[in-house]
Amino acid sequence: MQNKIVNTFALLLMALTFTSCDVVEAIFKAGMGVGIFIVIAVIALIVFLISKLGGSK
């Protein structure tokens, strides 16, 4: 009986650990996507400002 409880607990622990790894991976992928979006937005803002300053001559 004790061995069955230990095996069940080990299986549950492994299942939770693998699930949390997937969650962390998804968070980092989302973070990378947001970071790329912010970089593109900043570059677009810089290009816009340079075009406005260049066009005012």
All heavy atoms as TSV, in Angstrom:
chain	resi	resn	atom	element	x	y	z
A	1	MET	N	N	0.832	-1.199	0.000
A	1	MET	CA	C	0.000	0.000	0.000
A	1	MET	C	C	0.874	1.260	0.000
A	1	MET	O	O	0.574	2.195	-0.733
A	1	MET	CB	C	-0.928	-0.031	1.219
A	1	MET	CG	C	-1.872	1.130	1.293
A	1	MET	SD	S	-3.077	1.011	-0.043
A	1	MET	CE	C	-4.048	2.411	0.274
A	2	GLN	N	N	1.931	1.246	0.800
A	2	GLN	CA	C	2.832	2.395	0.879
A	2	GLN	C	C	3.517	2.646	-0.469
A	2	GLN	O	O	3.658	3.781	-0.890
A	2	GLN	CB	C	3.889	2.156	1.976
A	2	GLN	CG	C	4.796	3.344	2.238
A	2	GLN	CD	C	4.086	4.473	2.974
A	2	GLN	OE1	O	2.968	4.325	3.438
A	2	GLN	NE2	N	4.745	5.601	3.054
A	3	ASN	N	N	3.905	1.551	-1.140
A	3	ASN	CA	C	4.573	1.668	-2.427
A	3	ASN	C	C	3.633	2.270	-3.485
A	3	ASN	O	O	4.052	3.057	-4.325
A	3	ASN	CB	C	5.084	0.298	-2.872
A	3	ASN	CG	C	6.046	0.391	-4.034
A	3	ASN	OD1	O	6.615	1.444	-4.289
A	3	ASN	ND2	N	6.212	-0.707	-4.731
A	4	LYS	N	N	2.359	1.928	-3.424
A	4	LYS	CA	C	1.386	2.459	-4.376
A	4	LYS	C	C	1.196	3.962	-4.165
A	4	LYS	O	O	1.099	4.716	-5.139
A	4	LYS	CB	C	0.061	1.713	-4.202
A	4	LYS	CG	C	-0.945	2.025	-5.278
A	4	LYS	CD	C	-2.170	1.151	-5.142
A	4	LYS	CE	C	-3.138	1.390	-6.269
A	4	LYS	NZ	N	-4.315	0.553	-6.192
A	5	ILE	N	N	1.198	4.409	-2.937
A	5	ILE	CA	C	1.055	5.835	-2.635
A	5	ILE	C	C	2.280	6.601	-3.132
A	5	ILE	O	O	2.162	7.669	-3.737
A	5	ILE	CB	C	0.835	6.056	-1.122
A	5	ILE	CG1	C	-0.524	5.504	-0.715
A	5	ILE	CG2	C	0.923	7.541	-0.770
A	5	ILE	CD1	C	-0.773	5.523	0.777
A	6	VAL	N	N	3.454	6.031	-2.910
A	6	VAL	CA	C	4.686	6.682	-3.351
A	6	VAL	C	C	4.711	6.772	-4.880
A	6	VAL	O	O	5.067	7.816	-5.442
A	6	VAL	CB	C	5.927	5.928	-2.815
A	6	VAL	CG1	C	7.203	6.464	-3.461
A	6	VAL	CG2	C	6.008	6.041	-1.306
A	7	ASN	N	N	4.332	5.712	-5.562
A	7	ASN	CA	C	4.299	5.730	-7.030
A	7	ASN	C	C	3.295	6.750	-7.550
A	7	ASN	O	O	3.563	7.469	-8.522
A	7	ASN	CB	C	3.970	4.340	-7.571
A	7	ASN	CG	C	5.136	3.382	-7.463
A	7	ASN	OD1	O	6.272	3.795	-7.296
A	7	ASN	ND2	N	4.843	2.094	-7.534
A	8	THR	N	N	2.141	6.837	-6.922
A	8	THR	CA	C	1.119	7.801	-7.325
A	8	THR	C	C	1.628	9.223	-7.118
A	8	THR	O	O	1.457	10.094	-7.989
A	8	THR	CB	C	-0.182	7.580	-6.535
A	8	THR	OG1	O	-0.607	6.239	-6.713
A	8	THR	CG2	C	-1.265	8.535	-6.981
A	9	PHE	N	N	2.265	9.466	-5.973
A	9	PHE	CA	C	2.800	10.792	-5.697
A	9	PHE	C	C	3.900	11.149	-6.702
A	9	PHE	O	O	3.952	12.281	-7.201
A	9	PHE	CB	C	3.349	10.857	-4.267
A	9	PHE	CG	C	3.946	12.179	-3.912
A	9	PHE	CD1	C	3.144	13.283	-3.649
A	9	PHE	CD2	C	5.320	12.346	-3.857
A	9	PHE	CE1	C	3.685	14.505	-3.335
A	9	PHE	CE2	C	5.876	13.567	-3.541
A	9	PHE	CZ	C	5.057	14.648	-3.286
A	10	ALA	N	N	4.769	10.209	-7.031
A	10	ALA	CA	C	5.837	10.468	-7.992
A	10	ALA	C	C	5.262	10.777	-9.370
A	10	ALA	O	O	5.737	11.692	-10.065
A	10	ALA	CB	C	6.782	9.273	-8.061
A	11	LEU	N	N	4.251	10.052	-9.781
A	11	LEU	CA	C	3.611	10.297	-11.074
A	11	LEU	C	C	2.949	11.670	-11.108
A	11	LEU	O	O	3.075	12.414	-12.089
A	11	LEU	CB	C	2.583	9.196	-11.354
A	11	LEU	CG	C	1.857	9.290	-12.693
A	11	LEU	CD1	C	2.844	9.118	-13.836
A	11	LEU	CD2	C	0.779	8.226	-12.772
A	12	LEU	N	N	2.279	12.030	-10.032
A	12	LEU	CA	C	1.633	13.335	-9.943
A	12	LEU	C	C	2.673	14.450	-9.981
A	12	LEU	O	O	2.493	15.459	-10.674
A	12	LEU	CB	C	0.801	13.422	-8.658
A	12	LEU	CG	C	0.070	14.732	-8.409
A	12	LEU	CD1	C	-0.986	14.950	-9.479
A	12	LEU	CD2	C	-0.568	14.720	-7.030
A	13	LEU	N	N	3.767	14.259	-9.261
A	13	LEU	CA	C	4.825	15.261	-9.240
A	13	LEU	C	C	5.448	15.442	-10.621
A	13	LEU	O	O	5.684	16.565	-11.073
A	13	LEU	CB	C	5.907	14.860	-8.231
A	13	LEU	CG	C	7.054	15.844	-8.020
A	13	LEU	CD1	C	6.527	17.150	-7.456
A	13	LEU	CD2	C	8.081	15.241	-7.081
A	14	MET	N	N	5.679	14.352	-11.326
A	14	MET	CA	C	6.236	14.444	-12.676
A	14	MET	C	C	5.265	15.145	-13.620
A	14	MET	O	O	5.669	15.964	-14.448
A	14	MET	CB	C	6.579	13.052	-13.211
A	14	MET	CG	C	7.819	12.477	-12.602
A	14	MET	SD	S	8.376	10.870	-13.185
A	14	MET	CE	C	7.272	10.371	-14.427
A	15	ALA	N	N	3.985	14.845	-13.501
A	15	ALA	CA	C	2.986	15.470	-14.370
A	15	ALA	C	C	2.934	16.977	-14.139
A	15	ALA	O	O	2.857	17.759	-15.089
A	15	ALA	CB	C	1.622	14.843	-14.133
A	16	LEU	N	N	2.982	17.395	-12.894
A	16	LEU	CA	C	2.951	18.818	-12.584
A	16	LEU	C	C	4.226	19.517	-13.047
A	16	LEU	O	O	4.196	20.646	-13.522
A	16	LEU	CB	C	2.746	19.032	-11.085
A	16	LEU	CG	C	1.370	18.639	-10.546
A	16	LEU	CD1	C	1.333	18.772	-9.036
A	16	LEU	CD2	C	0.277	19.469	-11.188
A	17	THR	N	N	5.349	18.849	-12.923
A	17	THR	CA	C	6.615	19.437	-13.331
A	17	THR	C	C	6.651	19.645	-14.840
A	17	THR	O	O	7.046	20.709	-15.314
A	17	THR	CB	C	7.793	18.540	-12.901
A	17	THR	OG1	O	7.740	18.348	-11.492
A	17	THR	CG2	C	9.115	19.162	-13.260
A	18	PHE	N	N	6.240	18.666	-15.601
A	18	PHE	CA	C	6.248	18.812	-17.058
A	18	PHE	C	C	5.274	19.894	-17.501
A	18	PHE	O	O	5.549	20.649	-18.413
A	18	PHE	CB	C	5.912	17.489	-17.732
A	18	PHE	CG	C	6.980	16.453	-17.573
A	18	PHE	CD1	C	6.651	15.129	-17.408
A	18	PHE	CD2	C	8.330	16.793	-17.600
A	18	PHE	CE1	C	7.637	14.161	-17.261
A	18	PHE	CE2	C	9.314	15.849	-17.458
A	18	PHE	CZ	C	8.969	14.529	-17.282
A	19	THR	N	N	4.136	19.981	-16.844
A	19	THR	CA	C	3.151	21.002	-17.192
A	19	THR	C	C	3.698	22.392	-16.917
A	19	THR	O	O	3.528	23.298	-17.723
A	19	THR	CB	C	1.851	20.776	-16.401
A	19	THR	OG1	O	1.382	19.462	-16.682
A	19	THR	CG2	C	0.786	21.767	-16.782
A	20	SER	N	N	4.382	22.567	-15.793
A	20	SER	CA	C	4.917	23.887	-15.462
A	20	SER	C	C	6.011	24.288	-16.443
A	20	SER	O	O	6.167	25.460	-16.754
A	20	SER	CB	C	5.436	23.922	-14.030
A	20	SER	OG	O	6.519	23.023	-13.876
A	21	CYS	N	N	6.777	23.326	-16.933
A	21	CYS	CA	C	7.800	23.640	-17.940
A	21	CYS	C	C	7.140	24.154	-19.217
A	21	CYS	O	O	7.636	25.094	-19.833
A	21	CYS	CB	C	8.641	22.410	-18.259
A	21	CYS	SG	S	9.769	21.937	-16.940
A	22	ASP	N	N	6.043	23.556	-19.599
A	22	ASP	CA	C	5.325	24.021	-20.784
A	22	ASP	C	C	4.787	25.431	-20.577
A	22	ASP	O	O	4.809	26.255	-21.490
A	22	ASP	CB	C	4.171	23.081	-21.122
A	22	ASP	CG	C	4.652	21.734	-21.625
A	22	ASP	OD1	O	5.803	21.657	-22.103
A	22	ASP	OD2	O	3.885	20.763	-21.533
A	23	VAL	N	N	4.314	25.717	-19.364
A	23	VAL	CA	C	3.794	27.055	-19.068
A	23	VAL	C	C	4.914	28.083	-19.145
A	23	VAL	O	O	4.750	29.150	-19.742
A	23	VAL	CB	C	3.123	27.063	-17.676
A	23	VAL	CG1	C	2.804	28.482	-17.226
A	23	VAL	CG2	C	1.870	26.221	-17.686
A	24	VAL	N	N	6.066	27.771	-18.567
A	24	VAL	CA	C	7.198	28.699	-18.604
A	24	VAL	C	C	7.648	28.927	-20.039
A	24	VAL	O	O	7.942	30.055	-20.440
A	24	VAL	CB	C	8.357	28.170	-17.730
A	24	VAL	CG1	C	9.621	28.981	-17.936
A	24	VAL	CG2	C	7.961	28.166	-16.267
A	25	GLU	N	N	7.673	27.867	-20.839
A	25	GLU	CA	C	8.061	28.002	-22.245
A	25	GLU	C	C	7.098	28.923	-22.987
A	25	GLU	O	O	7.519	29.787	-23.760
A	25	GLU	CB	C	8.082	26.630	-22.910
A	25	GLU	CG	C	8.470	26.668	-24.361
A	25	GLU	CD	C	8.403	25.301	-25.026
A	25	GLU	OE1	O	8.116	24.304	-24.333
A	25	GLU	OE2	O	8.626	25.236	-26.241
A	26	ALA	N	N	5.817	28.791	-22.719
A	26	ALA	CA	C	4.819	29.638	-23.375
A	26	ALA	C	C	4.973	31.094	-22.951
A	26	ALA	O	O	4.830	32.005	-23.777
A	26	ALA	CB	C	3.417	29.140	-23.052
A	27	ILE	N	N	5.286	31.317	-21.674
A	27	ILE	CA	C	5.470	32.687	-21.187
A	27	ILE	C	C	6.660	33.336	-21.885
A	27	ILE	O	O	6.600	34.490	-22.313
A	27	ILE	CB	C	5.639	32.696	-19.654
A	27	ILE	CG1	C	4.299	32.353	-18.992
A	27	ILE	CG2	C	6.150	34.045	-19.162
A	27	ILE	CD1	C	4.394	32.124	-17.510
A	28	PHE	N	N	7.762	32.585	-22.015
A	28	PHE	CA	C	8.929	33.150	-22.678
A	28	PHE	C	C	8.671	33.404	-24.158
A	28	PHE	O	O	9.148	34.395	-24.713
A	28	PHE	CB	C	10.152	32.245	-22.490
A	28	PHE	CG	C	10.842	32.451	-21.169
A	28	PHE	CD1	C	10.832	31.462	-20.216
A	28	PHE	CD2	C	11.491	33.638	-20.897
A	28	PHE	CE1	C	11.462	31.648	-19.003
A	28	PHE	CE2	C	12.122	33.841	-19.690
A	28	PHE	CZ	C	12.113	32.839	-18.727
A	29	LYS	N	N	7.913	32.535	-24.806
A	29	LYS	CA	C	7.583	32.765	-26.213
A	29	LYS	C	C	6.728	34.018	-26.351
A	29	LYS	O	O	6.926	34.812	-27.268
A	29	LYS	CB	C	6.849	31.559	-26.794
A	29	LYS	CG	C	7.757	30.415	-27.132
A	29	LYS	CD	C	6.990	29.285	-27.767
A	29	LYS	CE	C	7.909	28.135	-28.109
A	29	LYS	NZ	N	7.162	27.007	-28.680
A	30	ALA	N	N	5.773	34.204	-25.459
A	30	ALA	CA	C	4.925	35.399	-25.502
A	30	ALA	C	C	5.758	36.641	-25.223
A	30	ALA	O	O	5.590	37.669	-25.875
A	30	ALA	CB	C	3.786	35.280	-24.493
A	31	GLY	N	N	6.673	36.536	-24.275
A	31	GLY	CA	C	7.543	37.667	-23.954
A	31	GLY	C	C	8.416	38.048	-25.130
A	31	GLY	O	O	8.641	39.231	-25.402
A	32	MET	N	N	8.912	37.061	-25.839
A	32	MET	CA	C	9.737	37.328	-27.010
A	32	MET	C	C	8.902	38.021	-28.088
A	32	MET	O	O	9.362	38.961	-28.732
A	32	MET	CB	C	10.341	36.030	-27.550
A	32	MET	CG	C	11.313	36.241	-28.678
A	32	MET	SD	S	12.136	34.747	-29.219
A	32	MET	CE	C	10.773	33.793	-29.833
A	33	GLY	N	N	7.674	37.577	-28.272
A	33	GLY	CA	C	6.791	38.203	-29.259
A	33	GLY	C	C	6.506	39.656	-28.920
A	33	GLY	O	O	6.540	40.529	-29.792
A	34	VAL	N	N	6.250	39.936	-27.655
A	34	VAL	CA	C	5.997	41.312	-27.219
A	34	VAL	C	C	7.257	42.154	-27.399
A	34	VAL	O	O	7.187	43.304	-27.837
A	34	VAL	CB	C	5.512	41.335	-25.748
A	34	VAL	CG1	C	5.470	42.747	-25.208
A	34	VAL	CG2	C	4.155	40.678	-25.637
A	35	GLY	N	N	8.412	41.580	-27.086
A	35	GLY	CA	C	9.669	42.298	-27.247
A	35	GLY	C	C	9.929	42.657	-28.696
A	35	GLY	O	O	10.343	43.781	-29.009
A	36	ILE	N	N	9.687	41.727	-29.589
A	36	ILE	CA	C	9.865	41.998	-31.019
A	36	ILE	C	C	8.907	43.092	-31.478
A	36	ILE	O	O	9.279	43.995	-32.224
A	36	ILE	CB	C	9.673	40.710	-31.840
A	36	ILE	CG1	C	10.834	39.745	-31.576
A	36	ILE	CG2	C	9.549	41.010	-33.326
A	36	ILE	CD1	C	10.629	38.359	-32.154
A	37	PHE	N	N	7.662	43.040	-30.996
A	37	PHE	CA	C	6.683	44.072	-31.353
A	37	PHE	C	C	7.137	45.449	-30.876
A	37	PHE	O	O	7.036	46.440	-31.608
A	37	PHE	CB	C	5.312	43.732	-30.746
A	37	PHE	CG	C	4.294	44.803	-30.934
A	37	PHE	CD1	C	3.690	44.998	-32.160
A	37	PHE	CD2	C	3.948	45.644	-29.882
A	37	PHE	CE1	C	2.746	46.002	-32.343
A	37	PHE	CE2	C	3.012	46.638	-30.052
A	37	PHE	CZ	C	2.414	46.829	-31.282
A	38	ILE	N	N	7.666	45.525	-29.657
A	38	ILE	CA	C	8.119	46.811	-29.115
A	38	ILE	C	C	9.302	47.347	-29.920
A	38	ILE	O	O	9.368	48.539	-30.219
A	38	ILE	CB	C	8.462	46.673	-27.618
A	38	ILE	CG1	C	7.173	46.460	-26.818
A	38	ILE	CG2	C	9.209	47.898	-27.101
A	38	ILE	CD1	C	7.387	46.145	-25.364
A	39	VAL	N	N	10.230	46.473	-30.277
A	39	VAL	CA	C	11.384	46.908	-31.068
A	39	VAL	C	C	10.926	47.446	-32.422
A	39	VAL	O	O	11.383	48.507	-32.866
A	39	VAL	CB	C	12.388	45.745	-31.244
A	39	VAL	CG1	C	13.430	46.077	-32.298
A	39	VAL	CG2	C	13.049	45.413	-29.925
A	40	ILE	N	N	10.007	46.758	-33.075
A	40	ILE	CA	C	9.493	47.227	-34.367
A	40	ILE	C	C	8.772	48.560	-34.208
A	40	ILE	O	O	8.918	49.463	-35.038
A	40	ILE	CB	C	8.577	46.152	-34.999
A	40	ILE	CG1	C	9.415	44.948	-35.424
A	40	ILE	CG2	C	7.810	46.731	-36.193
A	40	ILE	CD1	C	8.603	43.761	-35.887
A	41	ALA	N	N	8.001	48.714	-33.128
A	41	ALA	CA	C	7.291	49.971	-32.898
A	41	ALA	C	C	8.265	51.123	-32.672
A	41	ALA	O	O	8.058	52.235	-33.188
A	41	ALA	CB	C	6.355	49.823	-31.698
A	42	VAL	N	N	9.333	50.886	-31.923
A	42	VAL	CA	C	10.320	51.944	-31.677
A	42	VAL	C	C	11.027	52.317	-32.974
A	42	VAL	O	O	11.232	53.506	-33.259
A	42	VAL	CB	C	11.331	51.496	-30.588
A	42	VAL	CG1	C	12.524	52.428	-30.518
A	42	VAL	CG2	C	10.642	51.410	-29.235
A	43	ILE	N	N	11.401	51.330	-33.778
A	43	ILE	CA	C	12.045	51.619	-35.063
A	43	ILE	C	C	11.104	52.413	-35.965
A	43	ILE	O	O	11.522	53.385	-36.616
A	43	ILE	CB	C	12.514	50.315	-35.742
A	43	ILE	CG1	C	13.675	49.704	-34.949
A	43	ILE	CG2	C	12.924	50.566	-37.184
A	43	ILE	CD1	C	14.083	48.323	-35.415
A	44	ALA	N	N	9.834	52.047	-36.008
A	44	ALA	CA	C	8.860	52.787	-36.820
A	44	ALA	C	C	8.715	54.219	-36.318
A	44	ALA	O	O	8.614	55.161	-37.130
A	44	ALA	CB	C	7.516	52.072	-36.792
A	45	LEU	N	N	8.734	54.420	-35.010
A	45	LEU	CA	C	8.635	55.767	-34.447
A	45	LEU	C	C	9.855	56.600	-34.831
A	45	LEU	O	O	9.721	57.778	-35.207
A	45	LEU	CB	C	8.491	55.692	-32.925
A	45	LEU	CG	C	8.389	57.026	-32.199
A	45	LEU	CD1	C	7.101	57.742	-32.592
A	45	LEU	CD2	C	8.456	56.816	-30.703
A	46	ILE	N	N	11.037	56.015	-34.760
A	46	ILE	CA	C	12.255	56.731	-35.131
A	46	ILE	C	C	12.222	57.105	-36.613
A	46	ILE	O	O	12.543	58.246	-36.984
A	46	ILE	CB	C	13.499	55.888	-34.790
A	46	ILE	CG1	C	13.652	55.791	-33.276
A	46	ILE	CG2	C	14.757	56.466	-35.420
A	46	ILE	CD1	C	14.715	54.819	-32.812
A	47	VAL	N	N	11.817	56.169	-37.468
A	47	VAL	CA	C	11.721	56.461	-38.903
A	47	VAL	C	C	10.700	57.575	-39.158
A	47	VAL	O	O	10.932	58.481	-39.953
A	47	VAL	CB	C	11.370	55.180	-39.699
A	47	VAL	CG1	C	10.997	55.501	-41.133
A	47	VAL	CG2	C	12.520	54.197	-39.634
A	48	PHE	N	N	9.579	57.525	-38.452
A	48	PHE	CA	C	8.547	58.563	-38.600
A	48	PHE	C	C	9.077	59.927	-38.191
A	48	PHE	O	O	8.880	60.924	-38.905
A	48	PHE	CB	C	7.317	58.183	-37.757
A	48	PHE	CG	C	6.256	59.236	-37.735
A	48	PHE	CD1	C	5.430	59.422	-38.839
A	48	PHE	CD2	C	6.079	60.023	-36.618
A	48	PHE	CE1	C	4.443	60.407	-38.823
A	48	PHE	CE2	C	5.103	61.005	-36.604
A	48	PHE	CZ	C	4.275	61.196	-37.697
A	49	LEU	N	N	9.782	59.981	-37.061
A	49	LEU	CA	C	10.307	61.267	-36.581
A	49	LEU	C	C	11.377	61.801	-37.538
A	49	LEU	O	O	11.427	63.005	-37.803
A	49	LEU	CB	C	10.869	61.111	-35.172
A	49	LEU	CG	C	9.824	60.882	-34.071
A	49	LEU	CD1	C	10.512	60.631	-32.742
A	49	LEU	CD2	C	8.869	62.056	-33.977
A	50	ILE	N	N	12.226	60.940	-38.038
A	50	ILE	CA	C	13.266	61.379	-38.980
A	50	ILE	C	C	12.627	61.884	-40.273
A	50	ILE	O	O	13.041	62.912	-40.822
A	50	ILE	CB	C	14.272	60.231	-39.253
A	50	ILE	CG1	C	15.108	59.988	-38.006
A	50	ILE	CG2	C	15.149	60.556	-40.445
A	50	ILE	CD1	C	16.040	58.788	-38.104
A	51	SER	N	N	11.582	61.225	-40.737
A	51	SER	CA	C	10.918	61.656	-41.969
A	51	SER	C	C	10.218	63.016	-41.750
A	51	SER	O	O	10.195	63.856	-42.659
A	51	SER	CB	C	9.919	60.619	-42.451
A	51	SER	OG	O	8.817	60.549	-41.588
A	52	LYS	N	N	9.673	63.232	-40.569
A	52	LYS	CA	C	9.020	64.512	-40.287
A	52	LYS	C	C	10.050	65.639	-40.176
A	52	LYS	O	O	9.821	66.745	-40.644
A	52	LYS	CB	C	8.205	64.442	-38.984
A	52	LYS	CG	C	6.919	63.701	-39.128
A	52	LYS	CD	C	6.007	64.449	-40.086
A	52	LYS	CE	C	4.690	63.736	-40.208
A	52	LYS	NZ	N	3.797	64.380	-41.157
A	53	LEU	N	N	11.183	65.336	-39.555
A	53	LEU	CA	C	12.225	66.368	-39.435
A	53	LEU	C	C	12.857	66.657	-40.790
A	53	LEU	O	O	13.185	67.801	-41.101
A	53	LEU	CB	C	13.310	65.908	-38.447
A	53	LEU	CG	C	12.908	65.875	-36.977
A	53	LEU	CD1	C	14.028	65.278	-36.138
A	53	LEU	CD2	C	12.561	67.255	-36.478
A	54	GLY	N	N	13.039	65.643	-41.602
A	54	GLY	CA	C	13.620	65.836	-42.934
A	54	GLY	C	C	12.676	66.531	-43.877
A	54	GLY	O	O	13.084	67.281	-44.764
A	55	GLY	N	N	11.385	66.322	-43.704
A	55	GLY	CA	C	10.394	66.919	-44.615
A	55	GLY	C	C	10.078	68.362	-44.297
A	55	GLY	O	O	9.468	69.050	-45.097
A	56	SER	N	N	10.494	68.899	-43.165
A	56	SER	CA	C	10.149	70.262	-42.785
A	56	SER	C	C	11.083	71.302	-43.389
A	56	SER	O	O	10.881	72.474	-43.204
A	56	SER	CB	C	10.170	70.383	-41.252
A	56	SER	OG	O	11.484	70.177	-40.763
A	57	LYS	N	N	12.108	70.905	-44.146
A	57	LYS	CA	C	13.053	71.864	-44.726
A	57	LYS	C	C	12.420	72.665	-45.819
A	57	LYS	O	O	11.816	72.454	-46.705
A	57	LYS	CB	C	14.289	71.141	-45.238
A	57	LYS	CG	C	15.139	70.638	-44.114
A	57	LYS	CD	C	16.385	69.973	-44.676
A	57	LYS	CE	C	17.261	69.475	-43.542
A	57	LYS	NZ	N	18.455	68.852	-44.028
